[in-house]
Amino acid sequence: MNVYYKIEHLRFHNESLFLTIDGIEKEFAVKNLSSVLANASEAERLNYEISPTGYGIHWTLLDEDLSIDGLLGVLHKPEFARLSG
């Protein structure tokens, strides 16, 4: 199993999501991430699971997911195979 990120210390304060990614605390404005999370109750926000690989976070009660790559703005470009002939 590939581990993409080490995710720790997820917490909400005011209108921000704080998350430690690979040892560095990051702050994200909740309203810019997800209208579902922005309108969720504290109990709903606190019921989450971090994927074992660190790839993303899932809020079970909300059926909401965030990828860490998306939070960090990592873009994945498709790789095209060369056609011979």
Residue, then its C-alpha position, 0 to 999 in steps of 0.5 A: m500500500n502506497v502512503y501518499y501523505k501523513i495526515e494528523h490533527l484535523r480540527f475546525h475553528n471558526e470558519s477554517l479547517f486546520l490539518t497537519i499534512d506531513g508535519i506542516e499545519k495548513e489552514f483552509a477556508v471551509k466555504n472554499l472547500s465544500s458547501v456541505l462542510a460549510n453548512a454541517s453541524e459540529a457533530e457532522r464535521l467531527n465524524y470523519e475518517i482519514s484514508p489509511t494511505g493519507y489520500g483523502i478524508h471522508w465524512t460518513l454522515l455527510d457523504e462528503d470527501l476531500s482529497i489531499d491533492g485537491l486541498l494542496g492544488v496538486l494537478h495530475k496530467p494524463e499520460f498519453a501512450r505513443l501510437s506506433g505506425 
